[in-house]
């Protein structure tokens, strides 16, 4: 789904990126970055389960972090949020998503500036068609960078298209960070081989554009999971996701799985 599909207001349970604008003795106030004009409040009890001597040991002014929405007041454009209820995996994935969106905005802004078109025109020519097709625009841009050509549905004139390719190649440089882990997969006797094959197939589908995943046997029940991604943070999150998808299949069939990092 396109990164630019945003609801008008956050909902309870959503993960949001916020910047701490004020620290008080009873909690912190936030600006929600994806919801202009919205404010968040995190009570001290939602910062940590441990006794807090100084809130600034956890959150400081201007710090950008991921929070979980607990309650929403749409009329006031305010939310109550939690810092402690966001686990590390959720934090990593949300920040990756947010950073990618900022990079997309920068690319579109540069294209508008250098092509002489308005940002509204660029949005209509690129973002709207991606939303209509339910595509991740970041994945589309990765593909453009690798293939050095636009998809057929992106109707840009030759000059603007060439400019977009140049900007993408400069702004999105896909690095190859490699991470490995050992996934211990155990399945019930009888159809265990088939279950493990299905688990591996599910895990391989976790890779996004420009990413690689491989799962190879070390010697049952151990399997080597190797991922390549654009940065350390994304590689770590991808490795965890691959393992999680495999383990889901195993557990549904009565088996077990465990990821051991190298």
Beta strands, then each sheet from edge to edge (+ up, - down):
strand 1: 15-24
strand 2: 27-32
strand 3: 39-43
strand 4: 64-73
strand 5: 78-82
strand 6: 177-186
strand 7: 212-219
strand 8: 222-229
strand 9: 256-261
sheet 1: 1+ 2- 3+ 5+ 4- 1+
sheet 2: 7+ 8- 6+ 9-
end
